[in-house]
Amino acid sequence: FFFKQKTAYEILTCDWSSDVCSSDLAVAESAVEWLADAAKQPSGRPWALFVGFVAPHFPLIAPPEFAALYPTEQMRHPKLRPETGYRRHPWLQAMHDYWPHDDGFLDDDERMRAIAMYHALCSAMDANVGRVLDAVQNGPLAANTRVIYTSDHGDNLGARGMWGKSTLYEESVAVPLIVAGPDVTPARSEAPVSLLDLYPTVLDAVGVPGDKRADRPGRSLLSGEADSERVIFSEYHAVGSPSAGFMIRRAHQITISVFQAHAGELGLTNTQFGVLYILKRYPSIDQVTLAKLLRLDRSTTDRKSTRLNSSHMSESRMPS
């Protein structure tokens, strides 16, 4: 774990010349240059620009001006700590045993400095986003440019003694998703959405006809339709996972199902294995959509779903 390699100050503060900070700054500057060129060419043709920043990814190294915004004594301690009695689900414990990042801290003070530096990196990244947005808003592009701001995942930041992503808990799977533009009415929605919605949203934004495959998941965020009863599905089978993991997300509840058996015993892929169980436990879910997504038919679901063996982790999130 990187905290073992240098002193806390050396590893937790830097100037903009560090790898992550310098690369993100270079990306922002390149985006600003690209937008300046686009503004000079009013051809009327639609365009799309993807701008990706590394921060707030590890290593947790932030410029001092942003680190100063987050004194460690003001940071909130992570919830559900094992040393205070929390018992991890066996699936989560197996992942921790594979990646025991939390055990690498020298003490709680160092852990809290890491959390503070994560927030500092978020602010550093936010400054770069501001540079790009200024290039849009302070010129002719503001009149006809839509912006989508989002991320690929969150971070556990010590909750349940876990760090990084991969757990399917709210800290890991919840991401910001903001859409703005001259024709977007400011509002906040509690309806669940998915990163799969980005594909039809981008097509919609540039006036490209939607995908002809009716079974492809995702909905345009520009349609103005917010479905508070929508169910979001996600899954994880990658590094550190002892077995298949699946998530069902509703507006104020997240349910995680993990499996002790192997999908191969039923002649199924991990994804098919999980969806069979979900269709059994949640019969009110749009079964046709899930079945098409996984290339399953209902007869297969009815025949094999009774043989599944799983356990669950559920959390409820009250409206803010």
Steps between C-alpha positions, in 0.01 A plus 500: 500500500647832391495663845787275603735657246532865604417734782140613521572856389713396204241261371185698575593843361664602175494770236332469162809318367397160646396235249126512568479877545716584200323257269156629601612860454633412154168338411309811610729729300467281190122503535499880528710527182269260316192696604662826390557352154143365489365846580683644197338253261124565500429229242174394661617141522449329838804386694576307818803545726591253775718641780622249760689576821689249717440673835388415763667166430787356704767599593344750738728792415346846477636855453541685833242768419231233478635291788465808722123500437455174690648494852503142622332591829195618304463186290224251576620160616403206279196301607462134599855439615597140588695616806178640647304179456389496136515151346557483128290272283716194407516615137626842610743343747648287221552812290667674792728203554606526136544880518566594866566867422354623826752295697786695341438821692733569789219646710162669478659841451667382182171348386323833551773684307438263211127579507580873509733466202230319301273799552787733408547311173129539431542876536809499278304311238210743543737789422591331172132447418454872562771581245317297236157643587637855484615431146143401410313769692720798410452471127255422219482131591285576806192549285490147359721271708379237744729370773488167685705461818539155653747240627559128458483409871526629854724387787433324830746728685525275804129415537478141629880504502508502119672725245467539126194387306363154408270438799162603346421703811377859465846646564634307201218505246349847556643763266410860414301537180429858397359616166506870412437711194295783355191280463535302826267609781686505835359235734605218729357153454495207742426256216775238458711533186787302351818574308340293226276806449795697365497325162143594400543842664803589286322379185200711593715806573665504157185409308600148401209253467474258791629146488261272312550215746201529730655270760809715557492643856520870580273802466573851378530740791375776269160336455361673810359172632603418859388156618514487881410129489785410267728211596874518423702182462877464544746214548860432602718197421849653487813520717453415868148361457468153653189428291236675291348817643184677378319818597141615477459875555172671568439863594567450872625144529796301376503120510815300436492127429814289512534134412683217669435246224667510160305591189684229309319235699180605325659548160454879519720806486538702821271770361228254400530334839437826682209611287324166550508562872387863467201398290407245765530737798351807327224371270359851454813618319476541123599140430484532123761778496739313729452176310574665165802677645652169610374300201283280719147377435235457769495121474865490609421729792211287624691176465822587684426782744408271790854361518677823586683557828568857606516747786416869514615837627235775506510867594234769493568864423246748629417804284739789559 
